[in-house]
């Protein structure tokens, strides 16, 4: 992102001291997992899925930012839900996903209305 010079701002606003800008980069510490897919399967086991009807549609929000082995993690969750008799549906779960879809050839906007069996967990 580029910031304007002070001279460019002077004619647009009442004269006030302009704060100094600084570029900041942050990489938060995070634990590395030896087997992210196994952790995803274990976390899926912890969810209270018994309250869902058999064959219920379950949305799997998939946002990849910062997730190592993203494809394996999503595949493990989808397989785990499928093994339990649910119908998993992968949905984009990041801001960038919407713009990526629009730039994909053949993409068209659709409206998905959850059925009675679709439930958020």
N, C-alpha and C positions, 0 to 999 in steps of 0.2 A: 504494500500500500504506500502510495506517495502522498506526502503532506505538502500543502502549499507553503510558499515562502511568506514571511511576515508582510512583505511589501504587497503581496496579492491580497492579503486580508485587510490591510489598513483602509482601503477604500470601501469595504463592504460593511464594516461594523464601526460602532463608536470607538474612539481610541480607548483602549484598555490594554493593560499588560497581557501579552499573549504567553501562555505557559510554554515551557520548553517541552518538546516531545522526545521520547526515547524509545528505541526499538527494544522489545522484550521478547525473549524466547524462553519458554518453560517446557521442560520435559519432566512430568511428575514421575516419581519413583513407582515402580510396579513390580510385583512378584512375577517371575517367569515360571510357567508351568511346564513340567516335563511332558504331560499328555493332556492338552486342553480338551480334546474330545472326551476323554474319560471323566474329566472334571464336569463337563457339560452333562454327561449321562448321570453322574452322581447327583448333580443339582436337580436334574429332572426327577429323580427318585424322591427328592425331598418335597416336591410340589404336591398339594392336595388335589389330585386328579380324580379321586373317587366320586366327587360331587358332580362330575360331568357325565352326561348320558353317553352310553356306548355309541360309537360312530359320530360323535360330535366333531364339528369342524373347529380346529384350534389354530389360531394365527401364530406364526413364529416370526417375531420381529427380527430382522437380520440387518444389523448395521455393523460394518466391518472395521470401523476406525479403531486402530490399536489392538486388534485381535489377531494373535498369531494362529495359524492353521484354521483360519476362518471357515474355509470350505468343509473341513473335517468336523468342526464344531456344529455347524448348521446341519450337516448330514447326520451327525449323531443324535441331535435333538429330533430331527424329522423321523429318523428310524425308530427312536425310542417312543415317540407318539404313535407311530404306525404300529409298532409291536403291541401297544396297549389298546389297539382298536379304534384310534381316533383318525380323523382325516386332517393331517397337517397342511397348512397353506403358508408358504413363505411370503412375507410382505416386507418391502423395503422399510427400514426404520432409521433413516438418516436424512438430513436435509439435502445432501448431495444426490441421493437416490432419485428424487423427483426430477432434477435437471438431467440426470443421466438417462432416465427413461424417455424424456422428451426428445433427446438427441438420437435415440435409437431408431433406426429405420423400422417402420411397421408399428411403432408404438401408437396406441390410441388411448385416450382417457376413458376409463370405465368407472362406473359407480358400483361398489360392492355393498350390498345390504346384508347384514348378518341374518342368517336364518335362526329359527328358534333354538336349534342345536348348537349354534356358535356361541361360545362363552369365553370371556376373558378370565384368565387364571391369575 
